[in-house]
Amino acid sequence: MLEYGIGLDGGEHCRGQLELGCFGRQPFHALAKVTPPSFRYCHVFLMKSIMNRTPVVFVLRSLSFAAVCGLAVWNGWNASPKPAPPRAVPHKAATLHKTGAGSAMLVKMAVPVRPLAPIKPVRKTPAVLPAVIAGGPWTEPTYADSTEGDRVDGEDLAIRRAAVEALGSYNGSVVAVDPTTGRILAMVNQKIATSSGFQPCSTVKVSVALAGLSAKVIQPETKLRLPGMRMDLTYALAHSNNFYFATLGEKLGFQKFSYYAHLLGYGERAGLNIPGEQSGRFPTAIPRNGGVGMLTSFGEEIEQTPLQLAALMSAIANGGTLYYLQYPANQDEVRNFMPRVKRRLDIAGLIPVIQPGMRGAVEFGTARRAADDGDIAGKTGTCTENHAHLGWFGSFNETGKRKLVVVVLLTGGKPSIGPMAAGIAGEVYRRLNDTNYFADATAMHGAPALISSQICCQR
């Protein structure tokens, strides 16, 4: 038997090709002209075995595959567009004879062989694939100028500067919102922020937790039974446990989660008269891929915009008021800014239940890169959609006189993940903290006006 080992290319290719016996005793310089690199590496490995010994099994395998390999070399690897048909010639076949000593020797005998029919080359039509980015099967670049086309006349330039510097060269969006008014203070990469949306990945778990608590499917002290353990909501949020939220989703059911998800802002515009903003999407039926479990653990078939996540985080940060997000076009609109309430959510008693898990994500869970001197609560999300990595982080600070919501979305290749988005958000908080931004009281605006108290989705 042939000895297996590690060849020049790691041995994995050789391990399968050695058993074919296609190389026989051909010299290496001849094989080098017709074999791809991995086959040549295997030949070196094979020749070492031949030099040590020439077993009978190896000779038999070499002979049995000699015609096949020769045909593949002539008509496959060195094929021309129109190969000429072979002529009828005597073929030298090899016959195995044994000597009295039991060793094997090859005796060549002339045997007439019927000529082979010409083989027509097969034309392969390449599959049509989307353009990919070098370094992986990604259709979105990891790095880009994320400020191109933005208008900034109505923004808080100190916050924008911190957001742009924290995002750096990554392809993504940073949205900063005052949760006490709904004013968008900075919106880096407005094309992404106002787009049709992206899969929310694990950021959907915040909404699932609120829905499960609101519907009393779970209680604050509830521990769900999972394989090998029992887990509570705080741990599941901090570590973004998919099994926990898939199980909770199954208990909650599609209809109940759909009802609460729409109350929390899915499927509708988060802003008021923001140019180009779209409403995202929430599925009208259970997702075909993975059912309710995938919906409630990865946000399957949901399209969430950065503005929608910012509005939800603002409602959690301020105690339950879902504001219309507003984006002033200039400083005059800033001076005359008036908060607009979309609706008030009955979640004031539930926020203290989910906050420990969101704070735990930053302190010891998936968002540790966002850790700062002040307390930050947030939720990461990482998944792949349409050959692009998505990295989400929605957050708000819990200390200081001024509150701020920061949402980061990264899109691109492997670096575009939730922990990286958390690191960028953390850098925004750190840069602003260095300028004592959170030590100053928030400028007061007029009393908020309740534009609509209508609940969007009745059961």
N, C-alpha and C positions, 0 to 999 in steps of 0.2 A: 504494500500500500504506500501511497505517497505520504510524505511527512508534511503536516500542516504547520504553519508558523506565521510570523508577521513579515509580510513582504515590504517592498519599498513604499507602497502607498497605504500601509497600515494593515494589509492582509485581507481586508473584507472583499475586495474584488477578486483577488487571487483565489480565495477559498472556494468561490463558486466556479471559477474558470479552470482551475486545475483538474477538476473531475471530467472536463470535456475531452482532455487528451488531444486537442486540436493541433498542438505545436509539433509533436513528434520529435524528430531530431534535426529540424531545420536550423541552420546557423542563425545566430542573433542578428547579424547584419542584414540578412534577408528579411527577417521578421520586422526589423525597424522600418522598412520601406512600406510595409502594408498594414501594420497594426497600430492602433491607437495607443497612447501612453500607458493606460492601465494594463493593456495586454502585454506590452513590452516589459513592464515591471514584473508581471506574473511569470514571464518567460525566464527572467533572471532567477526568480525563485524556483522555477521548474528545473532549470539547468543544474542548480545545486543538487537537486535530488537525483538527477540523471548521473552526475559525476560520482555520486556515492554508490549508486546501485541502479540496475535496470531490471526491475521486476517484470514478471510475465504479464501481470494485470495491466501494467502501464503500456506494454507493447500492444496488447490486444486492444486496449482503448484507443491507442494512437492509430492503429490500422483501421478500426471500425469507423473512425471519424475523419480519416484522411481525405476521402472524396468530398465529404460535406464541407470541411474547412477550405479545401482547395477551391471548390466552387464558390464559396462565400468570398474568398480573397479575390478571385478573378472577376466574378460578376457583380459583387457588392461593393467592396472597398475601392477597387480600381475600375469601376464601371464607366464606360463612355455613354453618351446619350443613345447611340444605336449600336449595341454590340454585334459583331459579326457572328453568324452561326458557326459552330464548331464543325470541323471536318471529321470524317470517320477515320480514326487511326487506331492501331493496336495499342492497348493499354496494358501497362505493366502492373499486374496485381501481385500483391505480396502474400505468400503462403507460409504458415508457421510450421516448422519441423523441429522435432526434438532429437537431440543427440542422445547417445547411450548414457552420457554422464548426467543427463537430466536437464542440461542447460538449453536455452532456446536460441535458434539462429533463423535468419530471414533468407529465403531462397526466392529469387525473382523468376517469374514465369510469364511468358508472352501469352496473353489471352485476348482474343478479339472481343471488343465491347461495342455495343450499338451506340451510335452518336447521340448525344443529348440534344433535345430541342432547345432552341435559343430562348433565353429568358428576357422578357420585356421589362424594362425599368418601370417601377411604380412611381408615379408622380404624386407627391404628397401636397395637399393644400393646407398651408399653415392656418391654425385657428386664429380668429380675430380676437385679440386681447387688448384691454385698455393699456394706455401708456403707464409704465411703472417707473418708479424712482430708483436710481442706483442705490445698492445697499440692501434691497429687500423688495418684496412684492407690494410696494406702497404706491398709491395713485396720488398722494398728496405729499408735498415736500415738508420735511421737518423744519427747515429754516426758510424764512422769508421776511420781507419788510412788511410788518404787520400794521404800520402806520399809514401806508399809502392810501390816499383818497379820504382820510378822516378830516372832518371839520371840527374845530376846537374852540370856536368863539365863545360858546356858552359854558365851557368846562372850568373846573377848578384846576388851574395849571400846576399847582403843587402836587395834587394827586395824580394828574396825568403824567407828570415827569417821573414820579415814583413808579407808576405802572409801566411806562415805556421802558425805563431802565431795568426794572425787574424782569420784564418779558424778554428783553434783549433781542437776539436774532431768531427766537423761536417763532414758528408759524402758529398763531393763535389769537385769542382775544382776552382782554381783561376789562371787566365792568365793575365800577365802584359806585355804590349807591348810598345815599343817606337814608337809613331805614326809618327815620322819624318823619320823613316827608315824601319819600319816593322820588326825590330828585336824583337823576343820574349825574354824578360828579365827574366821571371820566368814562369813556367808551373807546378803548383801543381796538382797532380793526372792526369798524362798524359794519362792514360787509358780512362778517361772520356773526356778529352779535344780533343783527336783524334778519338773518337768513331764515330759511324754512325749518331749520333745526337739525339736531343730531341726536343719535341714540343717547339717552341719559346715563347709560351704564349703571353703576351702583349708586349714583346720587338719587335714584328713584326710591331708594330704601327709606329715606326720610319721610316721603309721602306715604309709603306703605306702613311705616311705624305709626304715623298720625292716624291713618285710616283704621288700622287694627285697634288702636286705643279708643278711637271715637266710636267704632262699632262694638266695642267691648268684647272683641274676639280674644284679646289679651288684656291682662291687668298689669300694673307697674311691676308687681312681684312675680309675674308668670315666667316660668322656665319651660321652654318647649323641649320635648323629648326628641333628640337627634341620635343618630347611630353612635353608640358608645358614650354619650354624655347628655347632660341637660344644660341648656344655655339660656341666659336672660337677654333682655333687649340691649342693655348697656354694652355688654361684651360683643354682641352681634353687630351693633352699629360701629363700635370702635375698630373692630377687625373686619368689618364688611363681610360677614359670613353669608355666603350665598344659600347654603342649605337652610339656614334659619328663615330667611325671607322668602324662599320658595315654599317652605312649609307654611309660613304665615299667610302667604298669598293663597294657597290652596284652602286654608281654613276660612279666609275672608271671602273668596269667590270673586269672579270677574265683575259682576254687576255692582257689588258694594264698593270694590276698589275703584271702578270707573266713576261712580258717583262722587266719592271723596276726592279723587284725582282732579276732576273738573272743578270742584269747589276750590281746590288749591291752585288752580290756574292753568292746568294742562288743556291744550286744544283751543286757547284763546290768546289774543294779543295781550302782552303784559303792559305795554305802554299806551300812552294817550297821544295820538297824532304824531308818532315818531315816523319820519319818512322811511319807507321801504320795509318797515317791520312786518313780519309774517307771524302766523299764529301757531306754527308747529302742527303736531298731529297726535291724536290719541286714538288707538284702534277701536273700531266699533264691534269687534268680536274677539274671542279668545285667539291669541296668536297661534298659527299653525306650527311654528317652530318652538316646541317646549311648553306650550300651553301657558296657564296662569303662572306657573313657577318661574318661567323665563321672563314673563312680564314683570313680576314683582322682585326679581333679583337682578336682572340686567336691563329692564326697560325695553324688552323686545317689542318692536313695531311702534314705539313711541318716538316722536321727534320733538326734542326739547331745545329751546333757544336759550342762550346765556341770559337774556333778559327775563325769561320765565323763572329760571333758577334764582336770579337776583331778587325778583319780587317775592318768591317764596321765602328765601332766607331773610328778607326784610321783615316779613310778617312774623317769623319766628323770633327775630331779634327785638321787635317792638311789642310783642305780647299778643299778636293776633290780628292786626290791621293790615289788610291787603290793599296797598296803595296802587293806583295807576302810576307806572313809572313815567316821568316826564324828563325830556331832554331839551333844556333851553337852547335856543339858536344863537343868542347873543347876551351881552351883559344887561341890556334893558329887560329882557325876559327873566334874567336871574333876579334883578331887583324887584320885579313884580310877580315873583313866583308864588303860586297858591297850590298847596297840596290838594290832591283829589283822591278820595277814598273810593275804591271799587266795591268792597264789602268787608264786613268784619267776620272773622273766623272764630268759631267757638273752640279755640285750642289753648286758651290761657292756662287751664289746668293740666294740659298735656305737655306743655313746653318743658316744665321742670323734669318730666319723665324722660324726654329724649335728649336733653342737654348733656347729661353725664356721658352718654355714648358719643355725642358729637365732640365734646371736650376730650374724651378719652382717645378719640381718633388722632388728635394732635399730640396728646401727652404720651401715649404708648401704642397707638394703632397705626393705621395706614397713612396718616397725614403728619408723621413726626417731623418731616422737613419744614413744616409751617411753624414749629414751636418758636415762641417769642417770649420776651420778658412778661408781657401781658397775657391774659387768658384769651384764647381763641377757640371757637367751636366751629366745626365744619365736617364735611363729608366728601370723600374722594370718589372717583369713578373711573374705571379703566375698561375699555373693550375695543373691539375692532368692527368697523362698519365700512363696507364697500372698499376693501383693501386700504383702509387708513386706520391707524391707531387713534384713539380718542382718550385724552386725559382731562378729567374734570376735577374741579374743587370749588365747592360753594362754602362760604364762611362768613363769620361776623365776630367782632371783638366784644368782649364782655367786661372790660375794665376801661377806665377813663371817662372823662366828661363828654366826649364826642363818640358817637357810634358810627361804625362803617361796615358795610357789606362789600366783600370782594369775591367775585366769581372769576375763575380762570378756566378757559378751554384751550387745550392744545390739540393739534391735529397734524399727522405726519407719520413718521416711522416709529421705531422702537422707543426712542426717548420720550415720545408723547404719551405719558402715563399719568395716572392720578397723583402719585407721590411727587412727581416733578411739578405738576400744576400746584400742588400744595406748597412746594418750596418757593415757587414764584409768588404766590399770595403772601406767604410769610415774609418774603423780601419787601413786598409793598408795605406791610405793617411796620417792619423794622425801619425802613427809610422814613416813613411818616413819624414814627415814634422818635426818631433822632431829631426831628424838627419840632418836637413838642406839639404835634398836631392834635393828639388826643387829650392834651391837658387843657385846651381851650374849649369853652362852652360853645355848643352849636349855635350859629346865628338863628334867631327866631324868625319864623315866617308867619303869615296870617293863619288864622284858624282853618284847619282842613275842611274842605267842602265835600259832602257826601254826594257824589254824582249819581251813583246807582246803588240801591240796597237790594236789588233783585238778585235772588239766588240763581246761579246759571243753570243748575241741573236739579230738577225735582225728581224724586224717586217715583 
